[in-house]
Amino acid sequence: MIESMFHLHLPLLEKILRPIIVYLCLVAFLRMFGKRELAQLNPFDLVVLLSLSNTVQNAIIGDDNTVTGGVIGAFSLLTVNWVVTRALFRAPKLTGAIEGDETVLIRNGVVDWEAMKKEALTELELMTVLHKQGLGDYSDVKKCVLEPSGNFYVEAIQPDHGERERTEILEEVRALTEEVRRLKEELATR
């Protein structure tokens, strides 16, 4: 039993190279197919992402179901990911080339329908993103961006009620601080 759990059925180099090749291919494919796959906007995209792991499982582990093979595969995946993230951190130009650019979907209340088409986003999906941010209409949006990571950045034209309250409170605190400073100066001169 112990023998079957830990004895490798494939050469060590193959066990290391398989996950690295699959990792690099997946990164390239996700870059090719766009940011939408990362955003997980609808059930279809989620099914694709979940199925990817099962689809590439055999390519990563081959015919080896041993604990040792799984540990080597996991270590290889984590290592290649660590190397890639460190390389991207040190080379910002390379990061832009690999990750791609952000896509501006709305600017000053105007939707860029070509950008929406390019990213294969429907109007309903965009409105869902806006509603999650508490916005009801395109005209409420100063800027909406789909980032390379698949996240949305939404900036409202008018700050929300909470933001306005925070700004007012900060202004009042500054005024009080100034008044306290002035009163301390008056007391010091008496």
MDAnalysis code that builds the backbone (N, CA, C; Angstrom):
import MDAnalysis as mda
import numpy as np

u = mda.Universe.empty(570, n_residues=190, atom_resindex=np.repeat(np.arange(190), 3), trajectory=True)
u.add_TopologyAttr("name", ["N", "CA", "C"] * 190)
u.add_TopologyAttr("resid", np.arange(1, 191))
u.add_TopologyAttr("resname", ["MET", "ILE", "GLU", "SER", "MET", "PHE", "HIS", "LEU", "HIS", "LEU", "PRO", "LEU", "LEU", "GLU", "LYS", "ILE", "LEU", "ARG", "PRO", "ILE", "ILE", "VAL", "TYR", "LEU", "CYS", "LEU", "VAL", "ALA", "PHE", "LEU", "ARG", "MET", "PHE", "GLY", "LYS", "ARG", "GLU", "LEU", "ALA", "GLN", "LEU", "ASN", "PRO", "PHE", "ASP", "LEU", "VAL", "VAL", "LEU", "LEU", "SER", "LEU", "SER", "ASN", "THR", "VAL", "GLN", "ASN", "ALA", "ILE", "ILE", "GLY", "ASP", "ASP", "ASN", "THR", "VAL", "THR", "GLY", "GLY", "VAL", "ILE", "GLY", "ALA", "PHE", "SER", "LEU", "LEU", "THR", "VAL", "ASN", "TRP", "VAL", "VAL", "THR", "ARG", "ALA", "LEU", "PHE", "ARG", "ALA", "PRO", "LYS", "LEU", "THR", "GLY", "ALA", "ILE", "GLU", "GLY", "ASP", "GLU", "THR", "VAL", "LEU", "ILE", "ARG", "ASN", "GLY", "VAL", "VAL", "ASP", "TRP", "GLU", "ALA", "MET", "LYS", "LYS", "GLU", "ALA", "LEU", "THR", "GLU", "LEU", "GLU", "LEU", "MET", "THR", "VAL", "LEU", "HIS", "LYS", "GLN", "GLY", "LEU", "GLY", "ASP", "TYR", "SER", "ASP", "VAL", "LYS", "LYS", "CYS", "VAL", "LEU", "GLU", "PRO", "SER", "GLY", "ASN", "PHE", "TYR", "VAL", "GLU", "ALA", "ILE", "GLN", "PRO", "ASP", "HIS", "GLY", "GLU", "ARG", "GLU", "ARG", "THR", "GLU", "ILE", "LEU", "GLU", "GLU", "VAL", "ARG", "ALA", "LEU", "THR", "GLU", "GLU", "VAL", "ARG", "ARG", "LEU", "LYS", "GLU", "GLU", "LEU", "ALA", "THR", "ARG"])
u.atoms.positions = np.array([
    [0.826, -1.195, 0.000],
    [0.000, 0.000, 0.000],
    [0.872, 1.261, 0.000],
    [1.857, 1.347, 0.882],
    [2.742, 2.506, 0.943],
    [3.459, 2.676, -0.392],
    [3.870, 1.584, -0.983],
    [4.566, 1.617, -2.274],
    [3.705, 2.302, -3.337],
    [2.425, 1.939, -3.403],
    [1.553, 2.505, -4.436],
    [1.230, 3.976, -4.167],
    [1.336, 4.423, -2.913],
    [1.052, 5.821, -2.592],
    [2.201, 6.747, -2.954],
    [3.427, 6.276, -2.874],
    [4.558, 7.175, -3.002],
    [5.495, 6.882, -4.175],
    [5.401, 5.734, -4.792],
    [6.294, 5.389, -5.897],
    [5.845, 6.089, -7.184],
    [6.733, 6.892, -7.757],
    [6.404, 7.633, -8.985],
    [6.335, 6.688, -10.183],
    [5.297, 6.872, -10.993],
    [5.135, 6.068, -12.199],
    [5.692, 6.776, -13.421],
    [6.024, 8.064, -13.259],
    [6.579, 8.867, -14.349],
    [7.920, 9.437, -13.906],
    [8.776, 9.765, -14.848],
    [10.054, 10.392, -14.477],
    [9.827, 11.729, -13.759],
    [10.698, 12.063, -12.829],
    [10.582, 13.289, -12.042],
    [10.526, 14.531, -12.926],
    [11.373, 14.614, -13.934],
    [11.388, 15.779, -14.822],
    [10.035, 15.949, -15.517],
    [9.432, 14.863, -15.941],
    [8.115, 14.940, -16.583],
    [7.071, 15.448, -15.593],
    [7.146, 14.993, -14.334],
    [6.206, 15.441, -13.303],
    [6.343, 16.940, -13.037],
    [7.538, 17.478, -13.222],
    [7.766, 18.907, -13.009],
    [7.336, 19.707, -14.240],
    [7.664, 19.206, -15.429],
    [7.373, 19.951, -16.658],
    [5.883, 19.996, -16.999],
    [5.133, 18.936, -16.744],
    [3.716, 18.899, -17.086],
    [2.937, 20.077, -16.483],
    [2.995, 20.312, -15.171],
    [2.239, 21.437, -14.614],
    [2.726, 22.800, -15.120],
    [4.015, 22.908, -15.358],
    [4.548, 24.181, -15.850],
    [3.996, 24.482, -17.240],
    [3.989, 23.507, -18.108],
    [3.468, 23.696, -19.464],
    [1.980, 24.028, -19.425],
    [1.218, 23.293, -18.621],
    [-0.225, 23.547, -18.512],
    [-0.470, 24.944, -17.947],
    [0.285, 25.338, -16.931],
    [0.147, 26.661, -16.323],
    [0.356, 27.759, -17.370],
    [1.447, 27.663, -18.100],
    [1.758, 28.689, -19.106],
    [0.706, 28.730, -20.196],
    [0.223, 27.572, -20.608],
    [-0.838, 27.530, -21.630],
    [-2.132, 28.163, -21.111],
    [-2.504, 27.858, -19.861],
    [-3.726, 28.447, -19.303],
    [-3.614, 29.967, -19.194],
    [-2.461, 30.450, -18.762],
    [-2.266, 31.902, -18.679],
    [-2.420, 32.527, -20.069],
    [-1.811, 31.911, -21.069],
    [-1.911, 32.423, -22.441],
    [-3.355, 32.371, -22.941],
    [-4.057, 31.278, -22.680],
    [-5.447, 31.149, -23.143],
    [-6.363, 32.154, -22.466],
    [-6.190, 32.332, -21.157],
    [-7.025, 33.308, -20.461],
    [-6.745, 34.721, -20.964],
    [-5.507, 35.008, -21.273],
    [-5.161, 36.316, -21.850],
    [-5.787, 36.476, -23.231],
    [-5.752, 35.397, -24.030],
    [-6.305, 35.429, -25.376],
    [-7.823, 35.617, -25.368],
    [-8.491, 34.917, -24.456],
    [-9.945, 34.945, -24.444],
    [-10.523, 36.098, -23.652],
    [-9.691, 36.888, -23.032],
    [-10.147, 38.140, -22.451],
    [-10.389, 38.134, -20.962],
    [-10.622, 39.358, -20.482],
    [-10.814, 39.609, -19.063],
    [-12.138, 39.048, -18.561],
    [-13.083, 38.891, -19.445],
    [-14.412, 38.432, -19.065],
    [-14.338, 37.067, -18.379],
    [-13.462, 36.195, -18.832],
    [-13.345, 34.875, -18.230],
    [-12.925, 34.975, -16.775],
    [-12.199, 36.024, -16.424],
    [-11.760, 36.205, -15.047],
    [-12.834, 36.859, -14.187],
    [-13.731, 37.604, -14.827],
    [-14.743, 38.344, -14.082],
    [-15.835, 37.435, -13.530],
    [-16.016, 36.233, -14.084],
    [-17.043, 35.285, -13.662],
    [-18.398, 35.977, -13.584],
    [-18.827, 36.530, -14.710],
    [-20.048, 37.315, -14.711],
    [-21.325, 36.489, -14.755],
    [-21.275, 35.337, -15.373],
    [-22.497, 34.567, -15.481],
    [-22.227, 33.085, -15.251],
    [-23.284, 32.292, -15.127],
    [-23.098, 30.866, -14.835],
    [-22.277, 30.131, -15.906],
    [-22.382, 30.542, -17.162],
    [-21.642, 29.872, -18.235],
    [-20.137, 30.034, -18.047],
    [-19.714, 31.250, -17.722],
    [-18.287, 31.501, -17.481],
    [-17.794, 30.714, -16.272],
    [-18.616, 30.647, -15.239],
    [-18.238, 29.902, -14.042],
    [-18.069, 28.415, -14.356],
    [-18.982, 27.873, -15.150],
    [-18.888, 26.458, -15.541],
    [-17.595, 26.210, -16.309],
    [-17.249, 27.116, -17.210],
    [-16.009, 26.964, -17.987],
    [-14.800, 26.957, -17.057],
    [-14.755, 27.910, -16.128],
    [-13.606, 27.986, -15.220],
    [-13.500, 26.751, -14.321],
    [-14.642, 26.282, -13.834],
    [-14.610, 25.088, -12.993],
    [-14.215, 23.851, -13.792],
    [-14.646, 23.789, -15.028],
    [-14.329, 22.632, -15.868],
    [-12.868, 22.611, -16.287],
    [-12.251, 23.772, -16.349],
    [-10.843, 23.838, -16.739],
    [-9.971, 22.972, -15.838],
    [-10.223, 23.018, -14.538],
    [-9.372, 22.251, -13.621],
    [-9.489, 20.759, -13.884],
    [-10.693, 20.294, -14.147],
    [-10.871, 18.875, -14.432],
    [-10.300, 18.504, -15.792],
    [-10.407, 19.420, -16.741],
    [-9.923, 19.159, -18.091],
    [-8.412, 18.995, -18.133],
    [-7.706, 19.799, -17.373],
    [-6.242, 19.748, -17.426],
    [-5.630, 18.835, -16.366],
    [-6.453, 18.231, -15.533],
    [-5.931, 17.384, -14.464],
    [-5.020, 16.284, -14.992],
    [-5.479, 15.536, -15.984],
    [-4.659, 14.436, -16.504],
    [-3.403, 14.946, -17.195],
    [-3.495, 16.116, -17.807],
    [-2.301, 16.673, -18.437],
    [-1.252, 17.018, -17.388],
    [-1.705, 17.402, -16.201],
    [-0.778, 17.771, -15.141],
    [-0.192, 16.538, -14.447],
    [-1.044, 15.568, -14.125],
    [-0.543, 14.429, -13.351],
    [-0.221, 13.207, -14.199],
    [-0.706, 13.159, -15.436],
    [-0.469, 11.988, -16.280],
    [-1.155, 10.771, -15.693],
    [-0.550, 9.624, -15.803],
    [-1.119, 8.381, -15.285],
    [-0.726, 8.128, -13.841],
    [-0.200, 9.123, -13.184],
    [0.332, 8.966, -11.835],
    [-0.670, 9.509, -10.818],
    [-1.196, 8.655, -9.956],
    [-2.117, 9.084, -8.904],
    [-1.491, 8.975, -7.519],
    [-0.177, 8.974, -7.471],
    [0.500, 8.835, -6.180],
    [0.505, 10.144, -5.415],
    [0.664, 10.044, -4.119],
    [0.791, 11.230, -3.270],
    [2.031, 12.019, -3.677],
    [3.113, 11.310, -3.916],
    [4.357, 11.974, -4.325],
    [4.152, 12.746, -5.620],
    [3.466, 12.127, -6.584],
    [3.201, 12.799, -7.859],
    [2.351, 14.048, -7.678],
    [1.335, 13.962, -6.802],
    [0.483, 15.130, -6.528],
    [1.243, 16.250, -5.861],
    [2.105, 15.878, -4.916],
    [2.907, 16.877, -4.206],
    [3.882, 17.556, -5.173],
    [4.513, 16.771, -6.041],
    [5.454, 17.345, -7.020],
    [4.702, 18.256, -7.985],
    [3.526, 17.835, -8.440],
    [2.724, 18.668, -9.346],
    [2.307, 19.974, -8.694],
    [1.813, 19.888, -7.442],
    [1.402, 21.092, -6.726],
    [2.592, 22.023, -6.497],
    [3.725, 21.442, -6.103],
    [4.930, 22.243, -5.886],
    [5.366, 22.929, -7.179],
    [5.291, 22.219, -8.298],
    [5.672, 22.794, -9.593],
    [4.758, 23.955, -9.967],
    [3.446, 23.775, -9.783],
    [2.496, 24.856, -10.081],
    [2.765, 26.082, -9.216],
    [2.934, 25.857, -7.924],
    [3.191, 26.986, -7.024],
    [4.518, 27.670, -7.341],
    [5.512, 26.888, -7.710],
    [6.823, 27.455, -8.039],
    [6.755, 28.307, -9.299],
    [6.123, 27.790, -10.346],
    [6.052, 28.565, -11.590],
    [5.220, 29.832, -11.365],
    [4.169, 29.743, -10.556],
    [3.371, 30.937, -10.257],
    [4.200, 31.951, -9.477],
    [4.982, 31.488, -8.518],
    [5.848, 32.374, -7.740],
    [6.864, 33.060, -8.644],
    [7.490, 32.305, -9.539],
    [8.487, 32.863, -10.450],
    [7.842, 33.902, -11.370],
    [6.680, 33.580, -11.918],
    [6.008, 34.505, -12.836],
    [5.612, 35.785, -12.112],
    [5.025, 35.680, -10.912],
    [4.618, 36.899, -10.202],
    [5.813, 37.758, -9.820],
    [6.928, 37.141, -9.440],
    [8.134, 37.914, -9.127],
    [8.680, 38.600, -10.383],
    [8.674, 37.893, -11.492],
    [9.168, 38.470, -12.751],
    [8.286, 39.640, -13.183],
    [6.973, 39.485, -13.043],
    [6.060, 40.562, -13.423],
    [6.209, 41.764, -12.497],
    [6.472, 41.505, -11.220],
    [6.675, 42.600, -10.269],
    [7.900, 43.419, -10.638],
    [8.943, 42.741, -11.087],
    [10.198, 43.422, -11.411],
    [10.216, 44.027, -12.805],
    [9.278, 43.642, -13.657],
    [9.257, 44.129, -15.038],
    [7.860, 44.644, -15.390],
    [7.550, 45.890, -15.028],
    [6.212, 46.438, -15.271],
    [5.800, 46.418, -16.751],
    [6.750, 46.604, -17.657],
    [6.404, 46.568, -19.083],
    [5.949, 45.169, -19.492],
    [6.606, 44.169, -18.946],
    [6.224, 42.788, -19.210],
    [4.839, 42.504, -18.631],
    [4.560, 43.074, -17.471],
    [3.250, 42.907, -16.844],
    [2.153, 43.412, -17.763],
    [2.354, 44.602, -18.328],
    [1.364, 45.166, -19.250],
    [1.162, 44.297, -20.474],
    [2.236, 43.740, -20.987],
    [2.134, 42.887, -22.173],
    [1.405, 41.588, -21.866],
    [1.646, 41.027, -20.707],
    [1.022, 39.750, -20.359],
    [-0.412, 39.943, -19.869],
    [-0.616, 40.890, -18.979],
    [-1.945, 41.066, -18.397],
    [-2.891, 41.837, -19.302],
    [-2.367, 42.669, -20.168],
    [-3.242, 43.462, -21.030],
    [-3.577, 44.794, -20.390],
    [-4.432, 45.533, -21.052],
    [-4.805, 46.860, -20.590],
    [-6.221, 46.849, -20.042],
    [-6.515, 47.875, -19.267],
    [-7.888, 48.034, -18.802],
    [-8.764, 48.492, -19.962],
    [-10.046, 48.242, -19.863],
    [-10.995, 48.664, -20.891],
    [-11.996, 49.605, -20.256],
    [-12.053, 50.837, -20.745],
    [-13.008, 51.811, -20.235],
    [-14.351, 51.530, -20.905],
    [-15.353, 51.236, -20.083],
    [-16.683, 50.902, -20.593],
    [-17.628, 52.102, -20.578],
    [-17.478, 52.957, -19.560],
    [-18.307, 54.160, -19.454],
    [-17.411, 55.318, -19.050],
    [-17.591, 56.440, -19.735],
    [-16.866, 57.657, -19.363],
    [-17.869, 58.808, -19.375],
    [-18.000, 59.465, -18.221],
    [-18.919, 60.597, -18.055],
    [-20.334, 60.275, -18.536],
    [-20.826, 59.105, -18.125],
    [-22.198, 58.720, -18.425],
    [-22.436, 58.162, -19.815],
    [-21.395, 58.094, -20.634],
    [-21.538, 57.605, -22.006],
    [-20.908, 56.213, -22.118],
    [-21.709, 55.250, -22.565],
    [-21.239, 53.872, -22.705],
    [-20.465, 53.735, -24.011],
    [-19.320, 53.090, -23.948],
    [-18.535, 52.771, -25.145],
    [-18.994, 51.393, -25.625],
    [-19.929, 51.393, -26.568],
    [-20.530, 50.140, -27.025],
    [-19.524, 49.260, -27.763],
    [-18.526, 49.859, -28.392],
    [-17.488, 49.058, -29.055],
    [-16.654, 48.289, -28.032],
    [-16.345, 48.959, -26.922],
    [-15.605, 48.290, -25.854],
    [-16.444, 47.174, -25.243],
    [-17.733, 47.426, -25.102],
    [-18.636, 46.393, -24.574],
    [-18.647, 45.183, -25.510],
    [-18.701, 45.471, -26.792],
    [-18.716, 44.394, -27.793],
    [-17.407, 43.611, -27.762],
    [-16.297, 44.346, -27.659],
    [-14.976, 43.714, -27.612],
    [-14.852, 42.770, -26.423],
    [-15.408, 43.164, -25.278],
    [-15.333, 42.353, -24.064],
    [-16.493, 41.368, -23.949],
    [-17.399, 41.366, -24.925],
    [-18.564, 40.467, -24.948],
    [-19.429, 40.630, -23.700],
    [-19.621, 41.879, -23.289],
    [-20.469, 42.187, -22.143],
    [-21.832, 42.651, -22.625],
    [-22.881, 42.146, -21.995],
    [-24.216, 42.595, -22.356],
    [-24.585, 43.816, -21.527],
    [-25.605, 44.502, -21.963],
    [-26.084, 45.670, -21.236],
    [-26.576, 45.255, -19.840],
    [-27.222, 44.102, -19.761],
    [-27.716, 43.601, -18.482],
    [-26.556, 43.332, -17.515],
    [-25.468, 42.757, -17.992],
    [-24.309, 42.489, -17.141],
    [-23.689, 43.795, -16.642],
    [-23.613, 44.792, -17.508],
    [-23.064, 46.085, -17.101],
    [-23.962, 46.742, -16.056],
    [-25.264, 46.679, -16.267],
    [-26.185, 47.272, -15.295],
    [-26.084, 46.553, -13.944],
    [-25.855, 45.252, -13.958],
    [-25.680, 44.499, -12.716],
    [-24.465, 45.015, -11.955],
    [-23.386, 45.282, -12.680],
    [-22.178, 45.839, -12.050],
    [-22.488, 47.203, -11.436],
    [-23.210, 48.038, -12.151],
    [-23.543, 49.370, -11.645],
    [-24.463, 49.285, -10.427],
    [-25.438, 48.374, -10.484],
    [-26.362, 48.232, -9.354],
    [-25.630, 47.783, -8.097],
    [-24.635, 46.922, -8.254],
    [-23.854, 46.480, -7.092],
    [-23.137, 47.649, -6.438],
    [-22.871, 48.693, -7.218],
    [-22.201, 49.886, -6.689],
    [-23.205, 50.948, -6.224],
    [-24.494, 50.614, -6.282],
    [-25.528, 51.543, -5.842],
    [-25.891, 52.584, -6.879],
    [-25.553, 52.343, -8.124],
    [-25.857, 53.287, -9.195],
    [-26.988, 52.728, -10.052],
    [-27.892, 53.612, -10.479],
    [-29.067, 53.150, -11.200],
    [-29.045, 53.380, -12.689],
    [-28.120, 54.219, -13.166],
    [-28.152, 54.569, -14.581],
    [-26.742, 54.929, -15.044],
    [-26.531, 54.817, -16.348],
    [-25.221, 55.166, -16.912],
    [-24.854, 56.612, -16.617],
    [-25.868, 57.485, -16.587],
    [-25.609, 58.911, -16.373],
    [-25.035, 59.193, -14.978],
    [-25.143, 58.231, -14.061],
    [-24.594, 58.384, -12.709],
    [-23.101, 58.054, -12.649],
    [-22.555, 57.528, -13.758],
    [-21.202, 56.984, -13.751],
    [-20.210, 57.948, -14.389],
    [-19.185, 58.306, -13.627],
    [-18.097, 59.108, -14.180],
    [-17.181, 58.214, -15.008],
    [-16.872, 57.020, -14.436],
    [-15.978, 56.100, -15.131],
    [-16.260, 54.673, -14.667],
    [-16.337, 53.755, -15.626],
    [-16.458, 52.334, -15.330],
    [-15.409, 51.615, -16.167],
    [-14.536, 50.865, -15.484],
    [-13.405, 50.222, -16.144],
    [-13.415, 48.730, -15.837],
    [-13.191, 47.916, -16.861],
    [-12.932, 46.495, -16.659],
    [-11.418, 46.336, -16.628],
    [-10.899, 45.976, -15.461],
    [-9.450, 45.881, -15.270],
    [-8.926, 44.557, -15.820],
    [-7.634, 44.478, -16.089],
    [-7.057, 43.230, -16.617],
    [-7.313, 42.014, -15.726],
    [-7.497, 42.250, -14.426],
    [-7.744, 41.152, -13.491],
    [-9.168, 40.620, -13.585],
    [-10.036, 41.333, -14.336],
    [-11.434, 40.934, -14.434],
    [-12.323, 41.668, -13.447],
    [-11.735, 42.524, -12.609],
    [-12.512, 43.316, -11.661],
    [-13.014, 44.584, -12.336],
    [-14.101, 45.105, -11.791],
    [-14.647, 46.362, -12.289],
    [-14.319, 47.480, -11.316],
    [-13.918, 48.614, -11.868],
    [-13.734, 49.827, -11.081],
    [-14.821, 50.785, -11.538],
    [-15.653, 51.240, -10.600],
    [-16.742, 52.148, -10.943],
    [-16.610, 53.397, -10.085],
    [-16.622, 54.537, -10.751],
    [-16.544, 55.827, -10.060],
    [-17.799, 56.616, -10.393],
    [-18.531, 57.023, -9.364],
    [-19.773, 57.765, -9.562],
    [-19.485, 59.237, -9.831],
    [-20.371, 59.878, -10.573],
    [-20.243, 61.324, -10.823],
    [-20.464, 62.067, -9.514],
    [-21.532, 61.718, -8.799],
    [-21.815, 62.302, -7.497],
    [-21.392, 61.306, -6.424],
    [-20.643, 61.729, -5.444],
    [-20.307, 60.798, -4.362],
    [-21.587, 60.350, -3.660],
    [-21.591, 59.161, -3.130],
    [-22.780, 58.673, -2.441],
    [-23.004, 59.465, -1.156],
    [-24.149, 59.256, -0.552],
    [-24.540, 60.014, 0.639],
    [-23.498, 59.873, 1.754],
    [-22.999, 58.661, 1.963],
    [-21.996, 58.429, 3.005],
    [-20.728, 59.220, 2.759],
    [-20.303, 59.296, 1.506],
    [-19.093, 60.052, 1.159],
    [-19.307, 61.544, 1.405],
    [-20.490, 62.044, 1.048],
    [-20.785, 63.462, 1.290],
    [-20.764, 63.759, 2.789],
    [-21.342, 62.858, 3.594],
    [-21.346, 63.056, 5.047],
    [-19.924, 63.076, 5.595],
    [-19.078, 62.160, 5.129],
    [-17.688, 62.125, 5.588],
    [-16.978, 63.428, 5.243],
    [-17.212, 63.934, 4.043],
    [-16.580, 65.186, 3.621],
    [-17.041, 66.339, 4.503],
    [-18.338, 66.409, 4.787],
    [-18.867, 67.478, 5.637],
    [-18.284, 67.384, 7.044],
    [-18.205, 66.181, 7.589],
    [-17.656, 65.994, 8.938],
    [-16.194, 66.419, 8.978],
    [-15.422, 66.027, 7.963],
    [-14.013, 66.430, 7.912],
    [-13.872, 67.950, 7.863],
    [-14.728, 68.617, 7.100],
    [-14.676, 70.084, 7.016],
    [-14.994, 70.709, 8.377],
    [-15.973, 70.150, 9.083],
    [-16.330, 70.665, 10.403],
    [-15.198, 70.428, 11.411],
    [-14.559, 69.268, 11.348],
    [-13.434, 68.975, 12.238],
    [-12.291, 69.949, 11.970],
    [-12.014, 70.220, 10.700],
    [-10.949, 71.184, 10.368],
    [-11.278, 72.572, 10.921],
    [-12.555, 72.986, 10.777],
    [-12.965, 74.301, 11.287],
    [-12.819, 74.346, 12.811],
    [-13.233, 73.285, 13.484],
    [-13.096, 73.240, 14.949],
    [-11.634, 73.247, 15.365],
    [-10.808, 72.515, 14.667],
    [-9.377, 72.483, 14.969],
    [-8.777, 73.876, 14.828],
    [-9.154, 74.576, 13.791],
    [-8.658, 75.940, 13.575],
    [-9.133, 76.872, 14.685],
    [-10.390, 76.714, 15.096],
    [-10.927, 77.561, 16.158],
    [-10.215, 77.268, 17.490],
    [-9.969, 76.009, 17.807],
    [-9.250, 75.641, 19.027],
    [-7.841, 76.227, 18.992],
    [-7.175, 76.162, 17.842],
    [-5.834, 76.727, 17.711],
    [-5.860, 78.224, 17.979],
    [-6.865, 78.906, 17.417],
    [-6.984, 80.356, 17.594],
    [-7.248, 80.708, 19.054],
    [-8.123, 79.902, 19.712],
    [-8.426, 80.153, 21.137],
    [-7.194, 79.933, 22.011],
    [-6.391, 78.894, 21.689],
    [-5.155, 78.647, 22.454],
    [-4.200, 79.824, 22.307],
    [-4.105, 80.382, 21.121],
    [-3.236, 81.537, 20.915],
    [-3.705, 82.733, 21.726],
    [-5.033, 82.931, 21.778],
    [-5.584, 84.057, 22.557],
    [-5.277, 83.874, 24.040],
    [-5.461, 82.636, 24.528],
    [-5.180, 82.362, 25.949],
    [-3.693, 82.555, 26.250],
    [-2.854, 82.190, 25.335],
    [-1.410, 82.311, 25.555],
    [-0.988, 83.764, 25.621],
    [-1.668, 84.650, 24.935],
    [-1.295, 86.082, 24.930],
    [-1.864, 86.821, 26.137],
    [-2.766, 86.255, 26.909],
    [-3.350, 86.928, 28.084],
    [-2.464, 86.906, 29.248],
])
